[in-house]
Amino acid sequence: MRKRCVDGGTPIGAPHLYGCEREACPTCGGVLMRCGCLLRQLPEAVQRQCGGDVCFLPESVWAPLCPGRLPYPYPPRRTS
């Protein structure tokens, strides 16, 4: 197992960096920045503005929508 995320360099047990393409969604388990769970929580006008790509949202908008972020790696991998 890698000691850090290959996308953002996050160490084991820490939340991914904002916008990391490898972070899992705590709701559905898919890729957080592409699954749509965060996007569906935003007003429709904001959804249209970002064109379905959460990565373009400022962290101040995105972070409060995602409490309980999953640490790297998720799902946890066995070490033995």
PDB file with SEQRES, HELIX, SHEET and CRYST1 records, atoms N, CA, C and O in Angstrom:
SEQRES   1 A   80  MET ARG LYS ARG CYS VAL ASP GLY GLY THR PRO ILE GLY          
SEQRES   2 A   80  ALA PRO HIS LEU TYR GLY CYS GLU ARG GLU ALA CYS PRO          
SEQRES   3 A   80  THR CYS GLY GLY VAL LEU MET ARG CYS GLY CYS LEU LEU          
SEQRES   4 A   80  ARG GLN LEU PRO GLU ALA VAL GLN ARG GLN CYS GLY GLY          
SEQRES   5 A   80  ASP VAL CYS PHE LEU PRO GLU SER VAL TRP ALA PRO LEU          
SEQRES   6 A   80  CYS PRO GLY ARG LEU PRO TYR PRO TYR PRO PRO ARG ARG          
SEQRES   7 A   80  THR SER                                                      
HELIX    1 AA1 LEU A   39  GLN A   41  5                                   3    
HELIX    2 AA2 GLU A   44  CYS A   50  1                                   7    
HELIX    3 AA3 VAL A   54  PHE A   56  5                                   3    
HELIX    4 AA4 GLU A   59  TRP A   62  1                                   4    
HELIX    5 AA5 ALA A   63  LEU A   65  5                                   3    
CRYST1    1.000    1.000    1.000  90.00  90.00  90.00 P 1           1          
ATOM      1  N   MET A   1       0.841  -1.180   0.000  1.00  0.00           N  
ATOM      2  CA  MET A   1       0.000   0.000   0.000  1.00  0.00           C  
ATOM      3  C   MET A   1       0.886   1.243   0.000  1.00  0.00           C  
ATOM      4  O   MET A   1       1.918   1.291   0.669  1.00  0.00           O  
ATOM      5  N   ARG A   2       0.462   2.237  -0.759  1.00  0.00           N  
ATOM      6  CA  ARG A   2       1.193   3.502  -0.810  1.00  0.00           C  
ATOM      7  C   ARG A   2       1.031   4.241   0.518  1.00  0.00           C  
ATOM      8  O   ARG A   2      -0.021   4.173   1.154  1.00  0.00           O  
ATOM      9  N   LYS A   3       2.069   4.937   0.922  1.00  0.00           N  
ATOM     10  CA  LYS A   3       2.011   5.700   2.167  1.00  0.00           C  
ATOM     11  C   LYS A   3       1.343   7.049   1.976  1.00  0.00           C  
ATOM     12  O   LYS A   3       0.964   7.705   2.946  1.00  0.00           O  
ATOM     13  N   ARG A   4       1.197   7.469   0.702  1.00  0.00           N  
ATOM     14  CA  ARG A   4       0.553   8.749   0.386  1.00  0.00           C  
ATOM     15  C   ARG A   4      -0.312   8.592  -0.855  1.00  0.00           C  
ATOM     16  O   ARG A   4      -0.045   7.747  -1.710  1.00  0.00           O  
ATOM     17  N   CYS A   5      -1.340   9.408  -0.944  1.00  0.00           N  
ATOM     18  CA  CYS A   5      -2.205   9.422  -2.121  1.00  0.00           C  
ATOM     19  C   CYS A   5      -1.391   9.883  -3.328  1.00  0.00           C  
ATOM     20  O   CYS A   5      -0.634  10.850  -3.236  1.00  0.00           O  
ATOM     21  N   VAL A   6      -1.544   9.197  -4.453  1.00  0.00           N  
ATOM     22  CA  VAL A   6      -0.776   9.550  -5.643  1.00  0.00           C  
ATOM     23  C   VAL A   6      -1.251  10.852  -6.281  1.00  0.00           C  
ATOM     24  O   VAL A   6      -0.506  11.465  -7.046  1.00  0.00           O  
ATOM     25  N   ASP A   7      -2.465  11.283  -5.986  1.00  0.00           N  
ATOM     26  CA  ASP A   7      -2.985  12.506  -6.602  1.00  0.00           C  
ATOM     27  C   ASP A   7      -2.566  13.757  -5.835  1.00  0.00           C  
ATOM     28  O   ASP A   7      -2.133  14.736  -6.443  1.00  0.00           O  
ATOM     29  N   GLY A   8      -2.688  13.736  -4.519  1.00  0.00           N  
ATOM     30  CA  GLY A   8      -2.403  14.943  -3.755  1.00  0.00           C  
ATOM     31  C   GLY A   8      -1.332  14.803  -2.690  1.00  0.00           C  
ATOM     32  O   GLY A   8      -0.963  15.788  -2.050  1.00  0.00           O  
ATOM     33  N   GLY A   9      -0.828  13.595  -2.491  1.00  0.00           N  
ATOM     34  CA  GLY A   9       0.217  13.393  -1.499  1.00  0.00           C  
ATOM     35  C   GLY A   9      -0.279  13.285  -0.069  1.00  0.00           C  
ATOM     36  O   GLY A   9       0.512  13.376   0.869  1.00  0.00           O  
ATOM     37  N   THR A  10      -1.577  13.093   0.111  1.00  0.00           N  
ATOM     38  CA  THR A  10      -2.149  12.974   1.448  1.00  0.00           C  
ATOM     39  C   THR A  10      -1.603  11.737   2.155  1.00  0.00           C  
ATOM     40  O   THR A  10      -1.572  10.658   1.564  1.00  0.00           O  
ATOM     41  N   PRO A  11      -1.170  11.875   3.418  1.00  0.00           N  
ATOM     42  CA  PRO A  11      -0.691  10.699   4.151  1.00  0.00           C  
ATOM     43  C   PRO A  11      -1.846   9.818   4.619  1.00  0.00           C  
ATOM     44  O   PRO A  11      -2.987  10.273   4.699  1.00  0.00           O  
ATOM     45  N   ILE A  12      -1.552   8.574   4.924  1.00  0.00           N  
ATOM     46  CA  ILE A  12      -2.551   7.621   5.414  1.00  0.00           C  
ATOM     47  C   ILE A  12      -3.263   8.202   6.632  1.00  0.00           C  
ATOM     48  O   ILE A  12      -2.623   8.724   7.545  1.00  0.00           O  
ATOM     49  N   GLY A  13      -4.599   8.105   6.638  1.00  0.00           N  
ATOM     50  CA  GLY A  13      -5.416   8.540   7.758  1.00  0.00           C  
ATOM     51  C   GLY A  13      -5.871   9.982   7.713  1.00  0.00           C  
ATOM     52  O   GLY A  13      -6.695  10.388   8.533  1.00  0.00           O  
ATOM     53  N   ALA A  14      -5.363  10.766   6.787  1.00  0.00           N  
ATOM     54  CA  ALA A  14      -5.746  12.183   6.673  1.00  0.00           C  
ATOM     55  C   ALA A  14      -6.766  12.360   5.548  1.00  0.00           C  
ATOM     56  O   ALA A  14      -6.833  11.533   4.638  1.00  0.00           O  
ATOM     57  N   PRO A  15      -7.569  13.443   5.606  1.00  0.00           N  
ATOM     58  CA  PRO A  15      -8.479  13.704   4.493  1.00  0.00           C  
ATOM     59  C   PRO A  15      -7.694  14.153   3.266  1.00  0.00           C  
ATOM     60  O   PRO A  15      -6.642  14.779   3.388  1.00  0.00           O  
ATOM     61  N   HIS A  16      -8.205  13.834   2.103  1.00  0.00           N  
ATOM     62  CA  HIS A  16      -7.543  14.233   0.859  1.00  0.00           C  
ATOM     63  C   HIS A  16      -7.489  15.750   0.739  1.00  0.00           C  
ATOM     64  O   HIS A  16      -8.251  16.457   1.398  1.00  0.00           O  
ATOM     65  N   LEU A  17      -6.600  16.241  -0.090  1.00  0.00           N  
ATOM     66  CA  LEU A  17      -6.546  17.666  -0.389  1.00  0.00           C  
ATOM     67  C   LEU A  17      -7.785  18.053  -1.183  1.00  0.00           C  
ATOM     68  O   LEU A  17      -8.358  17.222  -1.888  1.00  0.00           O  
ATOM     69  N   TYR A  18      -8.197  19.306  -1.072  1.00  0.00           N  
ATOM     70  CA  TYR A  18      -9.365  19.793  -1.788  1.00  0.00           C  
ATOM     71  C   TYR A  18      -9.213  19.540  -3.280  1.00  0.00           C  
ATOM     72  O   TYR A  18      -8.203  19.906  -3.881  1.00  0.00           O  
ATOM     73  N   GLY A  19     -10.217  18.917  -3.870  1.00  0.00           N  
ATOM     74  CA  GLY A  19     -10.211  18.661  -5.301  1.00  0.00           C  
ATOM     75  C   GLY A  19      -9.510  17.394  -5.726  1.00  0.00           C  
ATOM     76  O   GLY A  19      -9.392  17.138  -6.925  1.00  0.00           O  
ATOM     77  N   CYS A  20      -9.038  16.586  -4.785  1.00  0.00           N  
ATOM     78  CA  CYS A  20      -8.326  15.347  -5.127  1.00  0.00           C  
ATOM     79  C   CYS A  20      -9.244  14.414  -5.918  1.00  0.00           C  
ATOM     80  O   CYS A  20     -10.373  14.147  -5.508  1.00  0.00           O  
ATOM     81  N   GLU A  21      -8.759  13.934  -7.026  1.00  0.00           N  
ATOM     82  CA  GLU A  21      -9.535  13.033  -7.888  1.00  0.00           C  
ATOM     83  C   GLU A  21      -9.640  11.616  -7.325  1.00  0.00           C  
ATOM     84  O   GLU A  21     -10.279  10.763  -7.942  1.00  0.00           O  
ATOM     85  N   ARG A  22      -9.042  11.348  -6.190  1.00  0.00           N  
ATOM     86  CA  ARG A  22      -9.079  10.003  -5.606  1.00  0.00           C  
ATOM     87  C   ARG A  22      -9.907   9.914  -4.332  1.00  0.00           C  
ATOM     88  O   ARG A  22     -10.023   8.836  -3.750  1.00  0.00           O  
ATOM     89  N   GLU A  23     -10.482  11.023  -3.890  1.00  0.00           N  
ATOM     90  CA  GLU A  23     -11.250  11.006  -2.645  1.00  0.00           C  
ATOM     91  C   GLU A  23     -12.595  10.322  -2.852  1.00  0.00           C  
ATOM     92  O   GLU A  23     -13.290  10.575  -3.836  1.00  0.00           O  
ATOM     93  N   ALA A  24     -12.951   9.451  -1.911  1.00  0.00           N  
ATOM     94  CA  ALA A  24     -14.228   8.740  -1.977  1.00  0.00           C  
ATOM     95  C   ALA A  24     -15.327   9.575  -1.329  1.00  0.00           C  
ATOM     96  O   ALA A  24     -15.088  10.276  -0.345  1.00  0.00           O  
ATOM     97  N   CYS A  25     -16.516   9.496  -1.882  1.00  0.00           N  
ATOM     98  CA  CYS A  25     -17.683  10.189  -1.343  1.00  0.00           C  
ATOM     99  C   CYS A  25     -18.167   9.446  -0.102  1.00  0.00           C  
ATOM    100  O   CYS A  25     -18.335   8.228  -0.151  1.00  0.00           O  
ATOM    101  N   PRO A  26     -18.398  10.151   1.020  1.00  0.00           N  
ATOM    102  CA  PRO A  26     -18.899   9.469   2.215  1.00  0.00           C  
ATOM    103  C   PRO A  26     -20.345   9.002   2.077  1.00  0.00           C  
ATOM    104  O   PRO A  26     -20.812   8.198   2.883  1.00  0.00           O  
ATOM    105  N   THR A  27     -21.056   9.493   1.070  1.00  0.00           N  
ATOM    106  CA  THR A  27     -22.450   9.103   0.863  1.00  0.00           C  
ATOM    107  C   THR A  27     -22.574   7.846   0.008  1.00  0.00           C  
ATOM    108  O   THR A  27     -23.250   6.893   0.396  1.00  0.00           O  
ATOM    109  N   CYS A  28     -21.916   7.841  -1.165  1.00  0.00           N  
ATOM    110  CA  CYS A  28     -22.109   6.723  -2.092  1.00  0.00           C  
ATOM    111  C   CYS A  28     -20.866   5.857  -2.295  1.00  0.00           C  
ATOM    112  O   CYS A  28     -20.964   4.757  -2.838  1.00  0.00           O  
ATOM    113  N   GLY A  29     -19.690   6.344  -1.863  1.00  0.00           N  
ATOM    114  CA  GLY A  29     -18.459   5.575  -2.036  1.00  0.00           C  
ATOM    115  C   GLY A  29     -17.802   5.779  -3.385  1.00  0.00           C  
ATOM    116  O   GLY A  29     -16.713   5.258  -3.627  1.00  0.00           O  
ATOM    117  N   GLY A  30     -18.452   6.535  -4.277  1.00  0.00           N  
ATOM    118  CA  GLY A  30     -17.855   6.833  -5.580  1.00  0.00           C  
ATOM    119  C   GLY A  30     -16.786   7.909  -5.461  1.00  0.00           C  
ATOM    120  O   GLY A  30     -16.436   8.318  -4.354  1.00  0.00           O  
ATOM    121  N   VAL A  31     -16.273   8.364  -6.582  1.00  0.00           N  
ATOM    122  CA  VAL A  31     -15.272   9.433  -6.577  1.00  0.00           C  
ATOM    123  C   VAL A  31     -15.991  10.737  -6.240  1.00  0.00           C  
ATOM    124  O   VAL A  31     -16.875  11.171  -6.978  1.00  0.00           O  
ATOM    125  N   LEU A  32     -15.615  11.351  -5.141  1.00  0.00           N  
ATOM    126  CA  LEU A  32     -16.324  12.503  -4.600  1.00  0.00           C  
ATOM    127  C   LEU A  32     -16.498  13.639  -5.599  1.00  0.00           C  
ATOM    128  O   LEU A  32     -17.577  14.227  -5.669  1.00  0.00           O  
ATOM    129  N   MET A  33     -15.487  13.957  -6.358  1.00  0.00           N  
ATOM    130  CA  MET A  33     -15.564  15.099  -7.259  1.00  0.00           C  
ATOM    131  C   MET A  33     -16.368  14.815  -8.533  1.00  0.00           C  
ATOM    132  O   MET A  33     -16.573  15.719  -9.343  1.00  0.00           O  
ATOM    133  N   ARG A  34     -16.820  13.579  -8.718  1.00  0.00           N  
ATOM    134  CA  ARG A  34     -17.573  13.246  -9.936  1.00  0.00           C  
ATOM    135  C   ARG A  34     -18.886  12.529  -9.685  1.00  0.00           C  
ATOM    136  O   ARG A  34     -19.650  12.326 -10.629  1.00  0.00           O  
ATOM    137  N   CYS A  35     -19.181  12.138  -8.459  1.00  0.00           N  
ATOM    138  CA  CYS A  35     -20.363  11.298  -8.220  1.00  0.00           C  
ATOM    139  C   CYS A  35     -21.678  12.073  -8.273  1.00  0.00           C  
ATOM    140  O   CYS A  35     -22.718  11.489  -8.576  1.00  0.00           O  
ATOM    141  N   GLY A  36     -21.655  13.359  -7.988  1.00  0.00           N  
ATOM    142  CA  GLY A  36     -22.872  14.157  -8.030  1.00  0.00           C  
ATOM    143  C   GLY A  36     -23.538  14.365  -6.684  1.00  0.00           C  
ATOM    144  O   GLY A  36     -24.452  15.183  -6.586  1.00  0.00           O  
ATOM    145  N   CYS A  37     -23.122  13.665  -5.649  1.00  0.00           N  
ATOM    146  CA  CYS A  37     -23.753  13.813  -4.329  1.00  0.00           C  
ATOM    147  C   CYS A  37     -23.611  15.243  -3.801  1.00  0.00           C  
ATOM    148  O   CYS A  37     -24.578  15.797  -3.278  1.00  0.00           O  
ATOM    149  N   LEU A  38     -22.443  15.842  -3.926  1.00  0.00           N  
ATOM    150  CA  LEU A  38     -22.243  17.222  -3.472  1.00  0.00           C  
ATOM    151  C   LEU A  38     -23.038  18.190  -4.329  1.00  0.00           C  
ATOM    152  O   LEU A  38     -23.678  19.112  -3.824  1.00  0.00           O  
ATOM    153  N   LEU A  39     -22.985  17.967  -5.613  1.00  0.00           N  
ATOM    154  CA  LEU A  39     -23.641  18.867  -6.558  1.00  0.00           C  
ATOM    155  C   LEU A  39     -25.137  18.945  -6.305  1.00  0.00           C  
ATOM    156  O   LEU A  39     -25.722  20.024  -6.395  1.00  0.00           O  
ATOM    157  N   ARG A  40     -25.763  17.822  -5.990  1.00  0.00           N  
ATOM    158  CA  ARG A  40     -27.207  17.795  -5.751  1.00  0.00           C  
ATOM    159  C   ARG A  40     -27.612  18.590  -4.511  1.00  0.00           C  
ATOM    160  O   ARG A  40     -28.787  18.922  -4.357  1.00  0.00           O  
ATOM    161  N   GLN A  41     -26.676  18.897  -3.634  1.00  0.00           N  
ATOM    162  CA  GLN A  41     -26.972  19.677  -2.436  1.00  0.00           C  
ATOM    163  C   GLN A  41     -26.978  21.184  -2.706  1.00  0.00           C  
ATOM    164  O   GLN A  41     -27.413  21.965  -1.860  1.00  0.00           O  
ATOM    165  N   LEU A  42     -26.502  21.586  -3.867  1.00  0.00           N  
ATOM    166  CA  LEU A  42     -26.400  23.002  -4.210  1.00  0.00           C  
ATOM    167  C   LEU A  42     -27.657  23.495  -4.912  1.00  0.00           C  
ATOM    168  O   LEU A  42     -28.373  22.707  -5.530  1.00  0.00           O  
ATOM    169  N   PRO A  43     -27.930  24.795  -4.819  1.00  0.00           N  
ATOM    170  CA  PRO A  43     -29.062  25.339  -5.570  1.00  0.00           C  
ATOM    171  C   PRO A  43     -28.887  25.081  -7.069  1.00  0.00           C  
ATOM    172  O   PRO A  43     -27.764  25.009  -7.569  1.00  0.00           O  
ATOM    173  N   GLU A  44     -29.997  24.946  -7.770  1.00  0.00           N  
ATOM    174  CA  GLU A  44     -29.958  24.613  -9.199  1.00  0.00           C  
ATOM    175  C   GLU A  44     -29.130  25.609 -10.010  1.00  0.00           C  
ATOM    176  O   GLU A  44     -28.435  25.212 -10.946  1.00  0.00           O  
ATOM    177  N   ALA A  45     -29.192  26.890  -9.668  1.00  0.00           N  
ATOM    178  CA  ALA A  45     -28.416  27.907 -10.401  1.00  0.00           C  
ATOM    179  C   ALA A  45     -26.914  27.657 -10.260  1.00  0.00           C  
ATOM    180  O   ALA A  45     -26.160  27.834 -11.218  1.00  0.00           O  
ATOM    181  N   VAL A  46     -26.484  27.249  -9.077  1.00  0.00           N  
ATOM    182  CA  VAL A  46     -25.059  26.966  -8.859  1.00  0.00           C  
ATOM    183  C   VAL A  46     -24.667  25.694  -9.600  1.00  0.00           C  
ATOM    184  O   VAL A  46     -23.565  25.607 -10.142  1.00  0.00           O  
ATOM    185  N   GLN A  47     -25.560  24.705  -9.630  1.00  0.00           N  
ATOM    186  CA  GLN A  47     -25.287  23.470 -10.369  1.00  0.00           C  
ATOM    187  C   GLN A  47     -25.029  23.775 -11.840  1.00  0.00           C  
ATOM    188  O   GLN A  47     -24.089  23.246 -12.433  1.00  0.00           O  
ATOM    189  N   ARG A  48     -25.866  24.628 -12.425  1.00  0.00           N  
ATOM    190  CA  ARG A  48     -25.672  24.992 -13.834  1.00  0.00           C  
ATOM    191  C   ARG A  48     -24.381  25.773 -14.028  1.00  0.00           C  
ATOM    192  O   ARG A  48     -23.672  25.574 -15.014  1.00  0.00           O  
ATOM    193  N   GLN A  49     -24.076  26.663 -13.087  1.00  0.00           N  
ATOM    194  CA  GLN A  49     -22.890  27.511 -13.188  1.00  0.00           C  
ATOM    195  C   GLN A  49     -21.606  26.679 -13.201  1.00  0.00           C  
ATOM    196  O   GLN A  49     -20.692  26.988 -13.965  1.00  0.00           O  
ATOM    197  N   CYS A  50     -21.516  25.637 -12.379  1.00  0.00           N  
ATOM    198  CA  CYS A  50     -20.285  24.851 -12.329  1.00  0.00           C  
ATOM    199  C   CYS A  50     -20.290  23.727 -13.352  1.00  0.00           C  
ATOM    200  O   CYS A  50     -19.304  23.000 -13.469  1.00  0.00           O  
ATOM    201  N   GLY A  51     -21.383  23.571 -14.097  1.00  0.00           N  
ATOM    202  CA  GLY A  51     -21.415  22.607 -15.181  1.00  0.00           C  
ATOM    203  C   GLY A  51     -21.229  21.165 -14.752  1.00  0.00           C  
ATOM    204  O   GLY A  51     -20.752  20.345 -15.538  1.00  0.00           O  
ATOM    205  N   GLY A  52     -21.593  20.842 -13.526  1.00  0.00           N  
ATOM    206  CA  GLY A  52     -21.483  19.467 -13.061  1.00  0.00           C  
ATOM    207  C   GLY A  52     -20.109  19.082 -12.550  1.00  0.00           C  
ATOM    208  O   GLY A  52     -19.889  17.924 -12.196  1.00  0.00           O  
ATOM    209  N   ASP A  53     -19.173  20.033 -12.502  1.00  0.00           N  
ATOM    210  CA  ASP A  53     -17.829  19.720 -12.022  1.00  0.00           C  
ATOM    211  C   ASP A  53     -17.586  20.429 -10.704  1.00  0.00           C  
ATOM    212  O   ASP A  53     -17.344  21.635 -10.674  1.00  0.00           O  
ATOM    213  N   VAL A  54     -17.650  19.683  -9.624  1.00  0.00           N  
ATOM    214  CA  VAL A  54     -17.497  20.239  -8.284  1.00  0.00           C  
ATOM    215  C   VAL A  54     -16.122  20.864  -8.084  1.00  0.00           C  
ATOM    216  O   VAL A  54     -15.968  21.757  -7.251  1.00  0.00           O  
ATOM    217  N   CYS A  55     -15.127  20.412  -8.832  1.00  0.00           N  
ATOM    218  CA  CYS A  55     -13.765  20.937  -8.675  1.00  0.00           C  
ATOM    219  C   CYS A  55     -13.692  22.443  -8.912  1.00  0.00           C  
ATOM    220  O   CYS A  55     -12.780  23.105  -8.416  1.00  0.00           O  
ATOM    221  N   PHE A  56     -14.658  22.995  -9.676  1.00  0.00           N  
ATOM    222  CA  PHE A  56     -14.623  24.419  -9.958  1.00  0.00           C  
ATOM    223  C   PHE A  56     -15.245  25.251  -8.849  1.00  0.00           C  
ATOM    224  O   PHE A  56     -15.172  26.480  -8.885  1.00  0.00           O  
ATOM    225  N   LEU A  57     -15.853  24.605  -7.869  1.00  0.00           N  
ATOM    226  CA  LEU A  57     -16.423  25.341  -6.746  1.00  0.00           C  
ATOM    227  C   LEU A  57     -15.319  25.749  -5.780  1.00  0.00           C  
ATOM    228  O   LEU A  57     -14.372  24.990  -5.570  1.00  0.00           O  
ATOM    229  N   PRO A  58     -15.427  26.944  -5.187  1.00  0.00           N  
ATOM    230  CA  PRO A  58     -14.445  27.312  -4.168  1.00  0.00           C  
ATOM    231  C   PRO A  58     -14.597  26.407  -2.947  1.00  0.00           C  
ATOM    232  O   PRO A  58     -15.696  25.940  -2.648  1.00  0.00           O  
ATOM    233  N   GLU A  59     -13.519  26.167  -2.262  1.00  0.00           N  
ATOM    234  CA  GLU A  59     -13.554  25.286  -1.099  1.00  0.00           C  
ATOM    235  C   GLU A  59     -14.541  25.789  -0.047  1.00  0.00           C  
ATOM    236  O   GLU A  59     -15.136  24.981   0.666  1.00  0.00           O  
ATOM    237  N   SER A  60     -14.724  27.092   0.063  1.00  0.00           N  
ATOM    238  CA  SER A  60     -15.658  27.651   1.045  1.00  0.00           C  
ATOM    239  C   SER A  60     -17.104  27.196   0.778  1.00  0.00           C  
ATOM    240  O   SER A  60     -17.906  27.129   1.710  1.00  0.00           O  
ATOM    241  N   VAL A  61     -17.438  26.887  -0.462  1.00  0.00           N  
ATOM    242  CA  VAL A  61     -18.768  26.378  -0.821  1.00  0.00           C  
ATOM    243  C   VAL A  61     -18.807  24.867  -0.658  1.00  0.00           C  
ATOM    244  O   VAL A  61     -19.780  24.321  -0.137  1.00  0.00           O  
ATOM    245  N   TRP A  62     -17.768  24.199  -1.094  1.00  0.00           N  
ATOM    246  CA  TRP A  62     -17.722  22.743  -1.154  1.00  0.00           C  
ATOM    247  C   TRP A  62     -17.565  22.086   0.212  1.00  0.00           C  
ATOM    248  O   TRP A  62     -18.283  21.134   0.518  1.00  0.00           O  
ATOM    249  N   ALA A  63     -16.649  22.572   1.035  1.00  0.00           N  
ATOM    250  CA  ALA A  63     -16.309  21.910   2.300  1.00  0.00           C  
ATOM    251  C   ALA A  63     -17.492  21.750   3.259  1.00  0.00           C  
ATOM    252  O   ALA A  63     -17.647  20.670   3.830  1.00  0.00           O  
ATOM    253  N   PRO A  64     -18.336  22.771   3.466  1.00  0.00           N  
ATOM    254  CA  PRO A  64     -19.450  22.584   4.397  1.00  0.00           C  
ATOM    255  C   PRO A  64     -20.468  21.535   3.941  1.00  0.00           C  
ATOM    256  O   PRO A  64     -21.231  21.020   4.760  1.00  0.00           O  
ATOM    257  N   LEU A  65     -20.487  21.220   2.666  1.00  0.00           N  
ATOM    258  CA  LEU A  65     -21.432  20.232   2.147  1.00  0.00           C  
ATOM    259  C   LEU A  65     -20.978  18.801   2.412  1.00  0.00           C  
ATOM    260  O   LEU A  65     -21.746  17.855   2.244  1.00  0.00           O  
ATOM    261  N   CYS A  66     -19.745  18.656   2.819  1.00  0.00           N  
ATOM    262  CA  CYS A  66     -19.189  17.318   2.926  1.00  0.00           C  
ATOM    263  C   CYS A  66     -18.590  17.041   4.305  1.00  0.00           C  
ATOM    264  O   CYS A  66     -17.382  16.836   4.419  1.00  0.00           O  
ATOM    265  N   PRO A  67     -19.414  17.034   5.347  1.00  0.00           N  
ATOM    266  CA  PRO A  67     -18.886  16.635   6.655  1.00  0.00           C  
ATOM    267  C   PRO A  67     -18.639  15.131   6.662  1.00  0.00           C  
ATOM    268  O   PRO A  67     -19.256  14.397   5.890  1.00  0.00           O  
ATOM    269  N   GLY A  68     -17.775  14.687   7.498  1.00  0.00           N  
ATOM    270  CA  GLY A  68     -17.503  13.260   7.593  1.00  0.00           C  
ATOM    271  C   GLY A  68     -16.685  12.737   6.439  1.00  0.00           C  
ATOM    272  O   GLY A  68     -16.887  11.607   5.993  1.00  0.00           O  
ATOM    273  N   ARG A  69     -15.746  13.560   5.940  1.00  0.00           N  
ATOM    274  CA  ARG A  69     -14.911  13.121   4.817  1.00  0.00           C  
ATOM    275  C   ARG A  69     -14.126  11.874   5.207  1.00  0.00           C  
ATOM    276  O   ARG A  69     -13.694  11.727   6.350  1.00  0.00           O  
ATOM    277  N   LEU A  70     -13.950  10.992   4.252  1.00  0.00           N  
ATOM    278  CA  LEU A  70     -13.265   9.732   4.485  1.00  0.00           C  
ATOM    279  C   LEU A  70     -11.765   9.911   4.334  1.00  0.00           C  
ATOM    280  O   LEU A  70     -11.321  10.585   3.405  1.00  0.00           O  
ATOM    281  N   PRO A  71     -10.971   9.325   5.227  1.00  0.00           N  
ATOM    282  CA  PRO A  71      -9.519   9.468   5.131  1.00  0.00           C  
ATOM    283  C   PRO A  71      -8.935   8.602   4.021  1.00  0.00           C  
ATOM    284  O   PRO A  71      -9.560   7.645   3.565  1.00  0.00           O  
ATOM    285  N   TYR A  72      -7.744   8.950   3.604  1.00  0.00           N  
ATOM    286  CA  TYR A  72      -6.988   8.124   2.650  1.00  0.00           C  
ATOM    287  C   TYR A  72      -6.422   6.947   3.421  1.00  0.00           C  
ATOM    288  O   TYR A  72      -5.977   7.162   4.548  1.00  0.00           O  
ATOM    289  N   PRO A  73      -6.401   5.735   2.918  1.00  0.00           N  
ATOM    290  CA  PRO A  73      -7.150   5.266   1.756  1.00  0.00           C  
ATOM    291  C   PRO A  73      -8.550   4.832   2.161  1.00  0.00           C  
ATOM    292  O   PRO A  73      -8.774   4.414   3.296  1.00  0.00           O  
ATOM    293  N   TYR A  74      -9.471   4.931   1.247  1.00  0.00           N  
ATOM    294  CA  TYR A  74     -10.814   4.409   1.482  1.00  0.00           C  
ATOM    295  C   TYR A  74     -11.255   3.662   0.245  1.00  0.00           C  
ATOM    296  O   TYR A  74     -11.150   4.215  -0.850  1.00  0.00           O  
ATOM    297  N   PRO A  75     -11.733   2.464   0.350  1.00  0.00           N  
ATOM    298  CA  PRO A  75     -11.869   1.737   1.609  1.00  0.00           C  
ATOM    299  C   PRO A  75     -10.518   1.344   2.170  1.00  0.00           C  
ATOM    300  O   PRO A  75      -9.566   1.143   1.416  1.00  0.00           O  
ATOM    301  N   PRO A  76     -10.424   1.232   3.497  1.00  0.00           N  
ATOM    302  CA  PRO A  76      -9.136   0.864   4.099  1.00  0.00           C  
ATOM    303  C   PRO A  76      -8.651  -0.475   3.571  1.00  0.00           C  
ATOM    304  O   PRO A  76      -9.438  -1.394   3.345  1.00  0.00           O  
ATOM    305  N   ARG A  77      -7.372  -0.569   3.381  1.00  0.00           N  
ATOM    306  CA  ARG A  77      -6.782  -1.808   2.878  1.00  0.00           C  
ATOM    307  C   ARG A  77      -6.104  -2.562   4.017  1.00  0.00           C  
ATOM    308  O   ARG A  77      -5.558  -1.965   4.945  1.00  0.00           O  
ATOM    309  N   ARG A  78      -6.151  -3.864   3.923  1.00  0.00           N  
ATOM    310  CA  ARG A  78      -5.486  -4.684   4.931  1.00  0.00           C  
ATOM    311  C   ARG A  78      -3.982  -4.505   4.837  1.00  0.00           C  
ATOM    312  O   ARG A  78      -3.430  -4.368   3.746  1.00  0.00           O  
ATOM    313  N   THR A  79      -3.325  -4.508   5.987  1.00  0.00           N  
ATOM    314  CA  THR A  79      -1.877  -4.366   5.998  1.00  0.00           C  
ATOM    315  C   THR A  79      -1.191  -5.709   6.198  1.00  0.00           C  
ATOM    316  O   THR A  79       0.027  -5.799   6.044  1.00  0.00           O  
ATOM    317  N   SER A  80      -1.936  -6.750   6.536  1.00  0.00           N  
ATOM    318  CA  SER A  80      -1.302  -8.065   6.756  1.00  0.00           C  
ATOM    319  C   SER A  80      -1.506  -8.996   5.580  1.00  0.00           C  
ATOM    320  O   SER A  80      -1.038 -10.135   5.605  1.00  0.00           O  
TER     321      SER A  80                                                      
END                                                                             
